[in-house]
């Protein structure tokens, strides 16, 4: 019996509710897998309907459409002679399940529902019967193809003449008592082959942190499970994230896996990315390809030899059994074993991207998918001359670089999209700047007293360097007309603080400027393609550029230029943006970016005088680095105001031992208390702004996005009257009393 098996994992740019497009990409991936000799093809979770359907998962139409698309796949005889693992939702006895459909030669062998869910906001019910199964009544359209009315539904495995195949989906793999452990003990060579469809969205440096543990995931490594014995050979496939195939090597320290990474926008805020372990072949983590298939050849005997230990055999002999669904289809053959050209895929060192590269490539892929799928004419960015709008512009330029590279490699889908979008010329763009000039527009919306010549010049220089179509104007006329409404209606003239006005007057005037910029941005986004005589006209998507720290602090005006169609940097902090700009200055050859790095962050909403220039960090009462710490403690470490104070009073203590390179604040306990209170106060009073926050590309774990990632009230009691603040005061009094002894 043969023991060399060729397997394929697929990463597809699926799109919510694009049933026919998704199915076409699935079929293309199966075709490519067969052409490359694979005997099993694994796809991603919910790949037929798309992963981000949200409330559409509640609609009956969605389930009908999925079965209709699956029928297309089953009816296609060219897709036979390969074992297929396809992801789609299924209703069984009026319960919604996230399922894997295991098919062979036009027949369904097993419908395997997901057993453990990341339950926050989930639309599906987990299958609660380990090693249990039922008969599923197939839709009539499938019964005709199946030749039967029912198939197995539940936690079962597939038995072939040469191996045994188990199915495990995403969250199941990360649980302490994961299904693959029990499958392995029952002789399922989840070690011989485990199909694991895994969708998890991107966060910066995720790949590096997971690979660094040399395990299937950081979480499982930390709880001490032995994957070398338990997992065996594992295929991973992700919708627009990553796919990989895992195989243990000759000893407990050696693994092998194929890793395939993808990027894209599935219709919501997410870009998908995940991976693990030692690599035998690695695809692209960030790519504009709609379909990517990667294959590897694995030796099953390695798994069997490794599992021969007596202690494992004792446990396996006592394990509960799974229902085995028999098939005569073999994944390996003696003929292939005799072919000396065949060999197991050798291992390789995984390729990593730096966090700066991840930001540039991830956002570039996301923006391209968003633009081409929205069918708009391009982007418009209100450019302030500051580092945030600079970073957004750099990300669009990164997108253009990726597109031009894909044109040069002959990517027909990208070429077709460019021909549809870049209509000012019949010639395909040969440089990122040429493409940028056709689809990217920047606009500096200045004020005669508030705007400095430095920010105006930086905005102009950056647009010129990347080739963007730039508009430079002042909005004093719009601002004065709106300001005079109060003068004429109320007989009251508001003034800035530097002119002797109150804080309320100054804030009103600043907000007026900010909101005038938003209205002006959308006005120009609507008309610029027509004014430039773009064939067919069209409109532009408006890009926002408010970073995650400003959102947490509420340091933005509701319905100002933070209000846009999409915000590429909305969950990235200022420190990461600065590192991105410093990296792009060298890697993109943009020396003008250096001036942005040395500039003081300023909103430029108050008049500039000889003795006063508005500063973001002074206005906020905290630095951007401190905001990052507050954000992580609040969301990732799940600390309220009191818990945050207890943590930071030690970490920021002026009396703590200082190690080399320790640049964290050194503060007195009362100063720590004041900063913690200030953050939570402004977070509470500005929380309402998050309900209208522009959708942003999700890039870290402490996003302030109210829609999905930060589900909290938007009307809070007064923070300074809260029990937590009183607890801080009591703790502070005890600390100060102890220090006085």
HELIX and SHEET records of a PDB file:
HELIX    1   1 UNK A   19  UNK A   35  1                                  17    
HELIX    2   2 UNK A   54  UNK A   58  5                                   5    
HELIX    3   3 UNK A   60  UNK A   75  1                                  16    
HELIX    4   4 UNK A   77  UNK A   79  5                                   3    
HELIX    5   5 UNK A  140  UNK A  146  1                                   7    
HELIX    6   6 UNK A  170  UNK A  174  5                                   5    
HELIX    7   7 UNK A  179  UNK A  185  1                                   7    
HELIX    8   8 UNK A  206  UNK A  211  1                                   6    
HELIX    9   9 UNK A  218  UNK A  222  1                                   5    
HELIX   10  10 UNK A  227  UNK A  230  1                                   4    
HELIX   11  11 UNK A  300  UNK A  306  1                                   7    
HELIX   12  12 UNK A  310  UNK A  317  1                                   8    
HELIX   13  13 UNK A  334  UNK A  338  1                                   5    
HELIX   14  14 UNK A  355  UNK A  374  1                                  20    
HELIX   15  15 UNK A  387  UNK A  408  1                                  22    
HELIX   16  16 UNK A  412  UNK A  421  1                                  10    
HELIX   17  17 UNK A  432  UNK A  439  1                                   8    
HELIX   18  18 UNK A  453  UNK A  466  1                                  14    
HELIX   19  19 UNK A  476  UNK A  490  1                                  15    
HELIX   20  20 UNK A  497  UNK A  499  5                                   3    
HELIX   21  21 UNK A  503  UNK A  531  1                                  29    
HELIX   22  22 UNK A  548  UNK A  553  1                                   6    
HELIX   23  23 UNK A  574  UNK A  587  1                                  14    
HELIX   24  24 UNK A  593  UNK A  598  1                                   6    
HELIX   25  25 UNK A  616  UNK A  620  1                                   5    
HELIX   26  26 UNK A  624  UNK A  635  1                                  12    
HELIX   27  27 UNK A  641  UNK A  651  1                                  11    
HELIX   28  28 UNK A  669  UNK A  685  1                                  17    
HELIX   29  29 UNK A  687  UNK A  692  5                                   6    
HELIX   30  30 UNK A  719  UNK A  721  5                                   3    
HELIX   31  31 UNK A  723  UNK A  739  1                                  17    
SHEET    1   A 6 UNK A 107  UNK A 113  0                                        
SHEET    2   A 6 UNK A  95  UNK A 104 -1                                        
SHEET    3   A 6 UNK A  83  UNK A  92 -1                                        
SHEET    4   A 6 UNK A  40  UNK A  42  1                                        
SHEET    5   A 6 UNK A   4  UNK A  12  1                                        
SHEET    6   A 6 UNK A 291  UNK A 299 -1                                        
SHEET    1   B 2 UNK A 133  UNK A 137  0                                        
SHEET    2   B 2 UNK A 150  UNK A 154 -1                                        
SHEET    1   C 8 UNK A 281  UNK A 282  0                                        
SHEET    2   C 8 UNK A 255  UNK A 261  1                                        
SHEET    3   C 8 UNK A 242  UNK A 248 -1                                        
SHEET    4   C 8 UNK A 234  UNK A 237 -1                                        
SHEET    5   C 8 UNK A 193  UNK A 197  1                                        
SHEET    6   C 8 UNK A 164  UNK A 169  1                                        
SHEET    7   C 8 UNK A 157  UNK A 159 -1                                        
SHEET    8   C 8 UNK A 324  UNK A 326  1                                        
SHEET    1   D 5 UNK A 469  UNK A 474  0                                        
SHEET    2   D 5 UNK A 440  UNK A 446  1                                        
SHEET    3   D 5 UNK A 379  UNK A 382  1                                        
SHEET    4   D 5 UNK A 541  UNK A 544  1                                        
SHEET    5   D 5 UNK A 566  UNK A 567  1                                        
END                                                                             
